Amino acid sequence: MKKGLLVLTFALMTLAPVSASAAIFYRPYWGPAYYGGYYPYAGQVKLDTKVKNAEVFIDGAFAGTTHDNRTMHLRPGTYNVEIRELGATKFVERVYVVPGKTLHLHPTL
């Protein structure tokens, strides 16, 4: 009985950290302060534009302005990047972020 309980306890202790940490890495990562740290497998998206007041949306969610988001760290995957200026959509592109690589976007606003 004690041996079975010991094996069960050991199994739960080894599996719990794996399942808890795996749930964290499925969310996108925007900026250096998002989730409080750096994600080692993130890719970068750099916006090469002179416009500072345009709004940046990633997958339909507001991510900030072009001034704040010149460089965005995103987890690997496909994203819809949209830039709006004065409420009108000026730039839309579907991008694929590769871990450890930098993708340069040149939106002409």
Secondary structure, DSSP 8 states (H G I E B T S, - for coil): -HHHHHHHHHHHHHHHHHHHHHTGGGS---STTGGGS--TT-EEEEE--S--S-EEEETTEEEEETTTTSEEEE-SEEEEEEEEETTEEEEEEEEEE-TT-EEEE----
